[in-house]
């Protein structure tokens, strides 16, 4: 169990150190090689930049309702948090850290939408475990992630390792495709802020994200 008094970066560092002690060296090498390959491919670099229009989308939430982005982003600011899945401990740490600052985001008029390709029943389990106060959306087949250029195929080496440790993305998502962790803040259909990093170990501390939001959000968008 994580220590909630630690920063997200400290929690990630502690978890990674422990994982490196228990996982075989070839597993760690495969994970690092995948990250390096994604970085070489420039995954995420082609997505909408700050100031660009964000594509409208409609996704099903954890309750089964269809959410249309354009019906919401004119009334409030949306923070779209793409995560890999509830099987990913780093995603759970990040979502839980964001949840602890839910009141701060709400005070800025920001609605957090957590988005992943995992099936709805798994999506709801992740929500209950990590961030019960947020809305979770099912990006079926990584359709939105693909459109944003943040989706990638898990390579054969990592796929084999995941299977060995009990992670079956075919069963969870319907394919061996994942999004890289990413954050887009959208208001009135335009990107106010974005953060995309192919390295799954690199996550935003909520305090830093809140600082960025306070500097970018117009006063009339805040509650």
Long-range contacts (C-beta under 8 A, 24 or more apart in sequence): 2-93, 2-96, 4-96, 4-100, 7-205, 7-207, 8-93, 8-94, 8-97, 8-203, 8-204, 8-205, 8-206, 9-203, 9-205, 11-93, 11-97, 12-90, 12-93, 12-201, 12-203, 15-89, 15-90, 15-93, 16-201, 27-161, 30-157, 30-158, 30-161, 31-158, 31-161, 33-157, 34-154, 34-155, 34-157, 34-158, 35-198, 35-199, 35-200, 35-201, 37-155, 38-152, 38-180, 38-198, 39-198, 39-199, 41-152, 43-149, 43-150, 43-152, 43-180, 43-196, 43-198, 44-149, 44-150, 44-180, 44-182, 44-196, 44-197, 44-198, 45-149, 45-196, 46-149, 47-148, 47-149, 47-150, 47-182, 47-184, 47-194, 47-196, 48-148, 48-184, 48-191, 48-194, 49-191, 49-194, 50-191, 50-192, 50-193, 50-194, 51-190, 51-191, 52-190, 52-191, 53-189, 53-190, 53-191, 54-184, 54-186, 54-189, 54-190, 54-191, 55-144, 55-147, 55-148, 56-189, 57-144, 57-147, 59-115, 59-137, 59-138, 59-139, 59-140, 59-144, 60-120, 60-137, 60-138, 60-140, 61-135, 61-136, 61-137, 61-138, 62-120, 62-123, 62-124, 62-127, 62-135, 62-136, 62-137, 62-138, 64-120, 67-113, 67-135, 67-137, 69-186, 70-189, 72-111, 73-186, 73-187, 73-188, 73-189, 74-188, 74-189, 76-109, 76-110, 76-111, 76-221, 77-108, 77-109, 77-110, 77-111, 77-185, 77-186, 77-187, 77-192, 77-213, 77-217, 77-221, 78-110, 78-111, 78-113, 78-185, 78-186, 78-187, 79-105, 79-110, 79-111, 79-112, 79-113, 79-183, 79-184, 79-185, 79-186, 79-213, 80-113, 80-115, 80-182, 80-183, 80-184, 80-185, 80-186, 81-112, 81-113, 81-114, 81-115, 81-182, 81-183, 82-115, 82-116, 82-139, 82-145, 82-150, 82-179, 82-180, 82-181, 82-182, 82-183, 82-184, 83-114, 83-115, 83-116, 83-126, 83-179, 83-181, 84-116, 84-178, 84-179, 84-181, 84-200, 85-116, 85-117, 85-118, 85-122, 85-126, 85-169, 85-172, 85-173, 85-178, 86-116, 86-118, 86-122, 86-123, 86-125, 86-126, 86-129, 86-130, 87-167, 87-172, 88-200, 90-181, 90-200, 90-201, 90-203, 91-116, 91-126, 91-130, 91-181, 92-126, 92-129, 92-130, 93-203, 94-181, 94-203, 94-204, 95-126, 95-130, 95-131, 95-134, 96-130, 96-131, 97-203, 97-205, 97-206, 98-131, 98-134, 98-206, 98-209, 99-130, 99-131, 99-132, 99-133, 99-134, 100-206, 101-206, 101-207, 101-210, 102-131, 102-133, 102-134, 104-206, 104-210, 105-210, 105-213, 106-223, 107-222, 107-223, 108-210, 108-213, 108-214, 108-217, 108-221, 108-222, 108-223, 109-217, 109-221, 109-222, 109-223, 110-185, 110-213, 110-217, 111-135, 113-137, 115-139, 115-144, 115-145, 115-179, 116-179, 117-141, 117-142, 117-145, 117-173, 117-174, 117-175, 117-177, 117-178, 117-179, 118-172, 118-173, 119-172, 119-173, 119-174, 122-172, 139-179, 140-174, 141-174, 141-175, 141-177, 142-173, 142-175, 142-177, 142-178, 142-179, 145-179, 148-182, 148-184, 150-179, 150-180, 150-182, 150-196, 151-177, 151-178, 151-179, 151-180, 152-177, 152-178, 152-179, 152-180, 152-198, 153-177, 154-178, 183-209, 185-213, 185-216, 187-217, 187-218, 187-221, 192-216, 192-217
